[in-house]
Amino acid sequence: MKGSVICPICGESDQVEKVSTVYLLGIGLKRRISEDKAQAAPASINPLYLGMPAEELRELSRKLAPPSAGKLGFTRPVHPDVFVLTFSLILPFFLFGIYTSQRNVLLPMLVFLAVFAAWYVWKRKSMIARYERQQNERQDAEKRTKHGVENWLKLYYCLKDDGVFEKGSQEVTPTINIAHLLNRS
């Protein structure tokens, strides 16, 4: 049993476990431990949590889940200049193909490209500003998530008091308010 971390409310350590361990048990580590007959359960895991019903442990695991960055886009935003440069490198091949097969379409295509180039020059500043804003938002979200995970890894859970706390802290936060602890500085 754990004896090193004591709950600030009940003053006991027999029902205290790291939040990360409880989370891992809830998402399937308990099943893997029980399926592996050759290896005994790690001594560092509180047997009280290993004996919990699976559904109860899964529900607790959901409450104690680590912070997530949310849904990330499938692709990263591309700088507008990189997009235009790539298009410009490919463009001569298409223009040559048009020149050799459909010369009558070449002049309208060149006019279209000139209009596109003028539009890009006109809108470039706002497109780059939007790109930089998206990059900053993405970096800020990554920093917040990293900071939240660092805080999450320091937390302990007391089953008796249904609260989370940091080792050595005198405050216990109810499990439903775990986000408050994850987002603090």
C-alpha positions in Angstrom: 0.0 0.0 0.0 1.0 3.6 -0.5 2.3 5.3 2.6 4.1 8.3 1.3 1.2 10.5 0.2 -1.4 11.5 2.8 -4.7 13.1 1.9 -5.0 16.5 3.5 -8.7 16.0 4.4 -8.9 12.5 5.9 -5.2 12.3 6.9 -4.9 8.8 5.5 -2.9 7.3 2.6 -4.6 3.9 2.1 -7.0 5.3 -0.5 -4.6 7.7 -2.2 -3.2 7.1 -5.7 -1.6 9.2 -8.4 -4.2 10.6 -10.8 -2.3 9.3 -13.8 -2.2 5.8 -12.4 -6.0 5.8 -11.8 -6.5 7.1 -15.3 -4.4 4.4 -16.8 -6.2 1.7 -14.8 -9.5 3.1 -16.1 -8.5 3.0 -19.7 -7.4 -0.6 -19.7 -4.2 -1.1 -17.7 -6.2 -3.1 -15.1 -7.4 -5.5 -17.8 -3.8 -6.0 -19.1 -2.5 -6.6 -15.6 -5.2 -9.3 -14.9 -4.7 -10.9 -18.3 -1.0 -11.3 -17.8 -0.9 -14.3 -15.4 2.8 -14.7 -15.5 3.4 -11.2 -14.1 2.0 -10.0 -10.7 0.4 -6.6 -10.5 3.0 -3.9 -9.8 3.4 -3.4 -6.1 3.2 0.4 -6.5 -0.5 0.3 -7.5 -2.9 0.5 -4.7 -4.9 -2.8 -4.5 -8.0 -0.9 -3.7 -8.1 0.5 -7.2 -7.3 -2.9 -8.8 -10.3 -4.3 -7.0 -12.8 -1.6 -8.3 -15.5 -2.7 -10.7 -14.4 -1.9 -14.3 -17.3 0.5 -15.1 -16.7 2.5 -11.9 -13.0 2.7 -12.7 -13.7 3.8 -16.3 -16.1 6.6 -15.0 -13.5 7.8 -12.5 -10.9 7.7 -15.3 -13.1 9.9 -17.5 -13.3 12.4 -14.6 -9.5 12.4 -14.1 -8.5 12.5 -17.8 -5.5 14.6 -18.7 -6.0 17.9 -20.6 -6.3 17.6 -24.3 -5.4 20.0 -27.1 -8.8 19.5 -28.7 -9.3 18.7 -32.3 -6.3 19.5 -34.4 -6.7 20.0 -38.1 -5.6 17.3 -40.4 -3.0 19.6 -41.9 -1.0 22.5 -40.6 -1.6 25.9 -42.1 0.8 26.8 -44.9 2.3 30.2 -45.2 0.6 32.0 -48.1 4.0 32.9 -49.8 5.0 29.2 -49.8 1.7 28.3 -51.4 2.1 31.0 -54.1 5.8 30.1 -54.7 4.9 26.4 -55.2 2.1 27.3 -57.5 4.5 29.6 -59.4 7.1 26.8 -59.8 4.5 24.4 -61.3 2.8 27.1 -63.5 5.3 27.2 -66.4 4.7 23.5 -67.1 0.9 24.2 -67.4 1.5 27.3 -69.5 3.8 25.4 -71.8 1.1 22.7 -72.2 -1.5 25.3 -73.0 0.9 27.0 -75.5 1.5 23.7 -77.4 -2.0 22.4 -77.5 -4.5 25.4 -77.1 -2.8 28.7 -78.1 -6.1 30.5 -78.2 -6.6 30.0 -74.4 -3.1 31.2 -73.5 -3.9 34.9 -73.5 -7.1 34.6 -71.3 -5.1 32.4 -69.0 -2.3 35.0 -68.7 -4.9 37.6 -67.9 -6.4 35.4 -65.3 -3.0 34.9 -63.7 -2.3 38.6 -63.8 -5.6 39.3 -62.0 -4.8 36.6 -59.4 -1.3 38.0 -58.9 -2.8 41.5 -58.4 -5.4 40.1 -55.9 -2.7 38.3 -54.0 -0.5 41.4 -53.7 -3.6 43.3 -52.5 -4.6 40.7 -49.9 -1.1 39.4 -48.9 -0.8 41.5 -45.8 -4.2 40.3 -44.4 -3.5 36.6 -45.4 -0.1 36.7 -43.6 -1.7 38.3 -40.5 -4.3 35.6 -40.4 -1.7 32.9 -40.9 0.4 34.3 -38.0 -2.6 34.6 -35.8 -3.5 30.9 -36.4 0.1 29.9 -35.7 0.1 31.9 -32.4 -3.3 30.4 -31.4 -1.9 26.9 -32.1 1.3 27.5 -30.1 -0.7 29.0 -27.2 -3.0 25.9 -27.2 0.0 23.6 -27.2 1.6 25.5 -24.3 -1.6 25.4 -22.3 -2.0 21.7 -22.9 1.7 21.0 -22.0 1.3 23.1 -18.8 -1.9 21.3 -17.9 -0.3 17.8 -18.4 2.6 18.9 -16.2 0.2 19.9 -13.5 -1.9 16.7 -14.0 1.2 14.5 -13.5 1.7 16.1 -10.0 -1.9 15.3 -8.8 -3.1 12.6 -6.4 -6.6 11.3 -5.9 -8.2 10.2 -2.7 -11.1 7.8 -3.2 -12.5 8.4 0.3 -12.8 12.2 -0.2 -13.3 12.1 -4.0 -10.8 14.8 -4.5 -7.5 15.6 -6.1 -4.5 17.4 -4.5 -0.8 17.9 -4.9 1.6 16.1 -2.7 2.3 18.3 0.3 -0.7 20.6 -0.3 -3.3 21.3 2.3 -6.1 21.8 -0.2 -8.2 19.2 -1.8 -10.2 20.0 -4.9 -13.4 18.0 -5.8 -12.8 15.7 -8.8 -15.4 17.6 -10.9 -13.2 20.8 -10.5 -10.0 19.2 -11.7 -9.7 21.6 -14.6 -9.1 24.4 -12.1 -5.9 22.7 -10.9 -4.8 21.9 -14.4 -5.0 25.5 -15.7 -3.4 27.3 -12.8 0.1 28.8 -13.1 
